[in-house]
Amino acid sequence: MLARTLTAVGMVLALAGTAHADADSIVTVGLGTGVGYLHAAQPGASGETTFVNQGNLRLKVASFLGLDYSVDLGRDVQSADDGELQFGAKMRLSALAYLIPTSKVSFYIGGGVGGANASELFQISSAGNSYHVGAGLEVYLSKHISVDTSFYMVIPGVDSVSGHVEQQLALSASSAAASGSTSVNEPTVGDYVSPKNYELMVRFFVFL
């Protein structure tokens, strides 16, 4: 799905012109807004899809490095309850590396930290933390305007994973004791790191 999305956007929008969104400047700043959705599921539960309406501030340095700060404008995202995994984030801070920067289209990879508030963006084990890693495509419509699409796999934060593991082990031990079994079902990495948990976005940027 990611490959089809990026390819379609690139082929359609790259035909819009030959200009670039200030891509050759040593430092440039862009203001953006976008829409998309977050799809995530607690282990053993069906997936839940949530609409995302973002505001973005993007800093690009030397055409191949970037830093993106985003805020979900549509809702308050709180820390998950005890025993639940934290996938959503009110704010995200992402480091970007433009692997193929051109004057028409730039492909990048990125990753970073999400949080329920600004202070959690600089921590990795707070209650509201989540992490994300993925890729995106930026298509330049004119010297100062671009359209960007990205796919990020969303990974729950250490704090929520720790709480979930403790809860699942306790429930499994209790069930085993009640049934007389000696085996305990332990959570696996796949319960927490999965491409089925993702955020897909399309954004519009104006570079200053």
KEKE-3310 file (N, C-alpha, C; in steps of 0.2 Angstrom, whole numbers, plus 5000, padded with zeros to 4 digits):
npx = (5004:5010:5020:5012:5004:5014:5020:5009:5006:5018:5019:5008:5008:5021:5021:5016:5025:5041:5048:5055:5053:5061:5072:5085:5091:5102:5096:5079:5062:5046:5029:5015:5000:4989:4980:4975:4976:4976:4980:4978:4980:4976:4984:4977:4965:4953:4957:4958:4953:4958:4954:4966:4971:4983:4995:5010:5027:5041:5059:5072:5088:5102:5097:5096:5093:5081:5069:5055:5040:5025:5008:4993:4978:4965:4961:4962:4975:4977:4987:4988:4977:4981:4989:4986:4992:5001:4998:4994:4997:4998:5007:5021:5039:5050:5065:5072:5079:5084:5085:5085:5086:5079:5075:5062:5055:5057:5063:5061:5067:5062:5060:5055:5049:5034:5022:5011:5012:5022:5034:5036:5041:5055:5058:5059:5052:5041:5023:5015:5022:5026:5033:5039:5042:5047:5043:5043:5037:5040:5033:5037:5028:5029:5041:5040:5030:5024:5018:5016:5018:5016:5021:5021:5026:5019:5024:5022:5025:5039:5035:5021:5022:5029:5019:5009:5015:5017:5004:4998:5006:5003:4989:4990:4997:4988:4978:4984:4987:4974:4969:4978:4989:5007:5012:5015:5009:5018:5020:5024:5037:5030:5018:5019:5027:5023:5018:5005:5001:5000:5003:4996:4998:4994:5000:5001:5013:5020:5034:5045)
npy = (4994:5006:5008:5009:5021:5031:5030:5034:5047:5053:5052:5059:5072:5076:5081:5093:5104:5112:5118:5121:5119:5129:5121:5121:5130:5134:5133:5131:5135:5128:5129:5119:5110:5096:5080:5064:5047:5037:5021:5008:4994:4986:4972:4957:4963:4971:4982:5000:5015:5031:5048:5060:5077:5088:5100:5107:5111:5113:5111:5112:5108:5111:5104:5090:5086:5086:5092:5089:5095:5091:5094:5087:5094:5091:5085:5081:5071:5059:5051:5033:5022:5012:4997:4997:5000:5014:5022:5033:5051:5068:5077:5076:5074:5073:5067:5069:5062:5066:5055:5055:5069:5080:5093:5092:5081:5073:5060:5053:5046:5044:5046:5046:5054:5053:5062:5066:5079:5094:5092:5079:5075:5075:5065:5047:5038:5042:5042:5046:5043:5038:5030:5032:5027:5028:5032:5045:5056:5070:5082:5095:5109:5122:5136:5138:5130:5114:5097:5084:5067:5053:5038:5031:5019:5015:5014:5008:5017:5014:5015:5012:4999:4992:4992:4985:4972:4968:4967:4957:4946:4944:4941:4929:4921:4920:4914:4902:4896:4894:4884:4874:4873:4874:4882:4899:4911:4922:4939:4944:4951:4955:4959:4972:4979:4982:4983:4984:4994:5010:5027:5037:5050:5065:5080:5098:5110:5127:5135:5147)
npz = (5000:5004:4994:4982:4985:4987:4974:4966:4970:4967:4953:4948:4953:4950:4938:4938:4937:4935:4945:4962:4979:4986:4988:4986:4995:5009:5021:5025:5029:5032:5032:5036:5033:5035:5032:5037:5043:5058:5061:5072:5084:5099:5106:5101:5099:5088:5074:5076:5068:5067:5063:5058:5059:5055:5060:5054:5056:5047:5046:5034:5030:5020:5010:5011:5024:5038:5049:5057:5065:5072:5075:5081:5077:5078:5090:5107:5113:5124:5137:5137:5146:5161:5157:5143:5126:5120:5106:5099:5097:5103:5099:5087:5084:5072:5064:5048:5033:5018:5005:4991:4985:4974:4961:4958:4965:4981:4990:5006:5022:5039:5057:5074:5089:5098:5108:5122:5126:5124:5132:5132:5120:5121:5128:5131:5138:5144:5150:5139:5128:5111:5097:5080:5063:5046:5029:5016:5003:4995:4984:4973:4969:4965:4967:4981:4986:4991:4990:5001:5006:5018:5026:5041:5052:5068:5084:5101:5116:5128:5141:5141:5135:5145:5155:5149:5147:5160:5165:5156:5159:5172:5171:5163:5172:5182:5176:5172:5185:5189:5181:5183:5175:5170:5161:5154:5145:5136:5130:5113:5102:5091:5095:5098:5089:5073:5056:5054:5062:5060:5053:5041:5030:5021:5016:5014:5010:5013:5009:5016)
capx = (5000:5014:5023:5007:5002:5020:5021:5004:5006:5024:5018:5003:5010:5027:5019:5014:5030:5048:5050:5057:5051:5067:5076:5093:5093:5105:5091:5073:5057:5040:5023:5011:4994:4988:4975:4976:4973:4980:4977:4982:4976:4979:4985:4971:4959:4952:4961:4954:4956:4957:4956:4971:4972:4990:4998:5017:5033:5047:5065:5076:5095:5107:5093:5095:5092:5075:5066:5047:5036:5018:5003:4986:4974:4958:4958:4967:4977:4979:4991:4984:4976:4986:4988:4985:4997:5001:5000:4992:5001:4996:5013:5027:5045:5053:5071:5071:5085:5081:5089:5084:5083:5079:5071:5055:5053:5062:5061:5065:5065:5061:5058:5055:5045:5027:5020:5004:5013:5029:5040:5037:5045:5062:5059:5058:5049:5035:5017:5012:5027:5026:5038:5037:5048:5044:5046:5038:5038:5039:5033:5037:5023:5032:5047:5038:5025:5025:5014:5020:5014:5021:5019:5025:5024:5019:5027:5020:5031:5042:5031:5015:5024:5030:5013:5005:5018:5016:4997:4997:5010:4999:4983:4992:4999:4982:4974:4988:4986:4967:4969:4983:4994:5013:5015:5013:5009:5022:5019:5030:5038:5025:5012:5021:5030:5019:5016:4998:5000:5003:4999:4996:4997:4995:5001:5002:5018:5022:5041:5046)
capy = (5000:5012:5009:5012:5028:5035:5031:5037:5054:5056:5052:5064:5078:5078:5084:5100:5110:5110:5122:5118:5123:5132:5115:5122:5134:5130:5132:5134:5133:5127:5129:5115:5107:5089:5076:5057:5043:5033:5014:5004:4989:4983:4965:4953:4967:4973:4988:5006:5020:5038:5054:5065:5084:5090:5107:5106:5116:5109:5114:5108:5110:5108:5100:5082:5085:5089:5091:5090:5096:5091:5094:5085:5099:5089:5081:5080:5064:5058:5045:5027:5019:5006:4990:4998:5003:5021:5023:5040:5057:5075:5080:5072:5077:5068:5068:5067:5061:5065:5051:5057:5076:5083:5099:5090:5076:5071:5054:5054:5042:5048:5043:5051:5052:5057:5063:5070:5086:5096:5090:5071:5075:5075:5059:5041:5033:5045:5039:5048:5042:5033:5031:5031:5026:5026:5036:5050:5058:5077:5084:5102:5112:5128:5137:5138:5125:5107:5092:5078:5061:5049:5032:5029:5013:5018:5009:5011:5019:5010:5015:5008:4992:4989:4991:4980:4966:4966:4965:4951:4941:4943:4938:4923:4917:4919:4909:4895:4894:4892:4878:4869:4873:4877:4887:4905:4914:4928:4943:4944:4957:4956:4962:4979:4981:4979:4987:4985:5000:5015:5033:5039:5057:5069:5087:5104:5115:5133:5136:5154)
capz = (5000:5004:4987:4978:4987:4985:4967:4962:4971:4963:4946:4946:4955:4947:4931:4939:4935:4936:4951:4968:4985:4990:4990:4985:5000:5014:5027:5023:5034:5029:5037:5033:5036:5032:5034:5036:5048:5062:5062:5077:5087:5105:5105:5102:5097:5081:5073:5076:5063:5069:5059:5060:5056:5057:5058:5053:5055:5044:5044:5030:5030:5015:5005:5013:5031:5040:5056:5057:5071:5070:5081:5079:5078:5079:5096:5112:5113:5131:5139:5137:5152:5163:5153:5136:5123:5118:5099:5097:5100:5101:5095:5085:5082:5067:5060:5041:5029:5011:5002:4984:4984:4967:4961:4957:4970:4986:4994:5013:5027:5045:5063:5080:5096:5099:5115:5124:5127:5122:5136:5131:5114:5122:5133:5128:5143:5148:5149:5133:5122:5106:5092:5073:5058:5040:5023:5013:4997:4994:4977:4973:4964:4963:4971:4988:4988:4990:4993:5005:5009:5022:5029:5047:5057:5075:5089:5107:5120:5133:5147:5140:5134:5151:5159:5146:5148:5167:5165:5152:5163:5178:5169:5161:5178:5186:5172:5173:5191:5190:5177:5185:5170:5172:5155:5154:5138:5136:5124:5109:5099:5086:5099:5099:5083:5067:5051:5054:5066:5056:5052:5034:5030:5015:5018:5009:5013:5010:5012:5017)
cpx = (5004:5017:5018:5005:5008:5020:5015:5004:5012:5022:5013:5005:5017:5027:5017:5018:5037:5052:5052:5055:5057:5072:5083:5095:5097:5101:5085:5068:5050:5034:5018:5004:4992:4982:4977:4973:4978:4977:4981:4977:4980:4979:4979:4964:4959:4955:4956:4957:4953:4959:4961:4971:4978:4991:5006:5021:5039:5053:5069:5083:5099:5103:5092:5094:5086:5073:5059:5044:5029:5014:4996:4981:4967:4956:4964:4969:4980:4983:4986:4983:4981:4984:4987:4991:4996:5003:4999:4997:4998:5001:5018:5033:5049:5060:5070:5078:5082:5087:5090:5082:5084:5075:5064:5052:5058:5059:5065:5063:5065:5059:5058:5051:5039:5026:5013:5005:5020:5035:5041:5041:5052:5063:5057:5054:5044:5029:5014:5017:5025:5031:5035:5043:5045:5047:5041:5041:5036:5039:5032:5033:5025:5038:5046:5033:5026:5019:5018:5015:5019:5017:5023:5022:5024:5020:5025:5026:5033:5037:5024:5016:5025:5024:5009:5008:5017:5009:4996:5001:5006:4993:4985:4994:4993:4978:4977:4987:4979:4966:4973:4989:5001:5016:5011:5014:5013:5021:5025:5031:5033:5019:5013:5024:5027:5018:5009:4996:5003:4999:5001:4994:4998:4995:5003:5007:5019:5029:5042:5053)
cpy = (5006:5013:5012:5019:5033:5036:5035:5045:5057:5057:5058:5071:5081:5082:5091:5106:5107:5114:5118:5122:5125:5126:5116:5127:5130:5129:5135:5131:5133:5126:5124:5113:5100:5085:5069:5053:5039:5026:5010:4999:4987:4975:4961:4956:4969:4980:4994:5011:5027:5043:5058:5071:5087:5097:5105:5112:5112:5113:5109:5112:5107:5103:5092:5081:5089:5088:5093:5090:5096:5091:5092:5090:5097:5087:5082:5072:5063:5052:5039:5025:5013:5000:4991:5001:5010:5021:5030:5045:5063:5078:5075:5076:5071:5071:5065:5067:5061:5061:5053:5064:5078:5089:5098:5086:5074:5065:5054:5048:5046:5044:5048:5049:5056:5057:5067:5077:5088:5093:5082:5070:5074:5070:5053:5036:5036:5041:5040:5046:5037:5034:5030:5031:5025:5030:5040:5052:5066:5079:5092:5105:5118:5130:5137:5134:5118:5103:5086:5073:5056:5043:5031:5023:5016:5012:5012:5012:5014:5009:5011:5000:4988:4987:4985:4973:4963:4964:4958:4945:4939:4939:4930:4918:4915:4913:4902:4892:4891:4885:4873:4869:4876:4882:4894:4908:4921:4932:4943:4951:4960:4959:4970:4982:4978:4984:4988:4991:5006:5022:5035:5046:5060:5077:5092:5109:5121:5135:5144:5156)
cpz = (5000:4997:4982:4979:4985:4977:4963:4964:4967:4956:4944:4947:4952:4941:4932:4937:4937:4942:4957:4974:4989:4992:4989:4991:5005:5020:5024:5028:5030:5034:5033:5037:5032:5035:5033:5042:5052:5063:5067:5081:5093:5103:5106:5101:5090:5080:5074:5072:5066:5064:5062:5056:5059:5055:5058:5053:5053:5043:5040:5030:5024:5010:5007:5020:5033:5047:5056:5064:5069:5076:5078:5081:5079:5085:5101:5113:5120:5132:5139:5145:5154:5159:5146:5133:5120:5111:5097:5100:5098:5097:5093:5083:5078:5064:5053:5038:5022:5007:4994:4984:4977:4967:4960:4963:4974:4990:5001:5017:5034:5051:5069:5085:5096:5107:5116:5125:5125:5125:5134:5124:5115:5128:5129:5132:5147:5146:5142:5127:5118:5101:5085:5068:5052:5034:5021:5007:4996:4987:4977:4967:4961:4968:4979:4990:4986:4993:4995:5007:5012:5025:5035:5051:5064:5080:5096:5112:5126:5139:5147:5138:5140:5155:5156:5147:5155:5168:5162:5156:5169:5176:5167:5167:5182:5182:5172:5179:5192:5186:5179:5180:5173:5167:5156:5148:5139:5130:5120:5106:5094:5089:5099:5093:5077:5062:5050:5058:5063:5055:5044:5033:5023:5018:5013:5013:5009:5013:5011:5014)
residu = (MET:LEU:ALA:ARG:THR:LEU:THR:ALA:VAL:GLY:MET:VAL:LEU:ALA:LEU:ALA:GLY:THR:ALA:HIS:ALA:ASP:ALA:ASP:SER:ILE:VAL:THR:VAL:GLY:LEU:GLY:THR:GLY:VAL:GLY:TYR:LEU:HIS:ALA:ALA:GLN:PRO:GLY:ALA:SER:GLY:GLU:THR:THR:PHE:VAL:ASN:GLN:GLY:ASN:LEU:ARG:LEU:LYS:VAL:ALA:SER:PHE:LEU:GLY:LEU:ASP:TYR:SER:VAL:ASP:LEU:GLY:ARG:ASP:VAL:GLN:SER:ALA:ASP:ASP:GLY:GLU:LEU:GLN:PHE:GLY:ALA:LYS:MET:ARG:LEU:SER:ALA:LEU:ALA:TYR:LEU:ILE:PRO:THR:SER:LYS:VAL:SER:PHE:TYR:ILE:GLY:GLY:GLY:VAL:GLY:GLY:ALA:ASN:ALA:SER:GLU:LEU:PHE:GLN:ILE:SER:SER:ALA:GLY:ASN:SER:TYR:HIS:VAL:GLY:ALA:GLY:LEU:GLU:VAL:TYR:LEU:SER:LYS:HIS:ILE:SER:VAL:ASP:THR:SER:PHE:TYR:MET:VAL:ILE:PRO:GLY:VAL:ASP:SER:VAL:SER:GLY:HIS:VAL:GLU:GLN:GLN:LEU:ALA:LEU:SER:ALA:SER:SER:ALA:ALA:ALA:SER:GLY:SER:THR:SER:VAL:ASN:GLU:PRO:THR:VAL:GLY:ASP:TYR:VAL:SER:PRO:LYS:ASN:TYR:GLU:LEU:MET:VAL:ARG:PHE:PHE:VAL:PHE:LEU)
# end
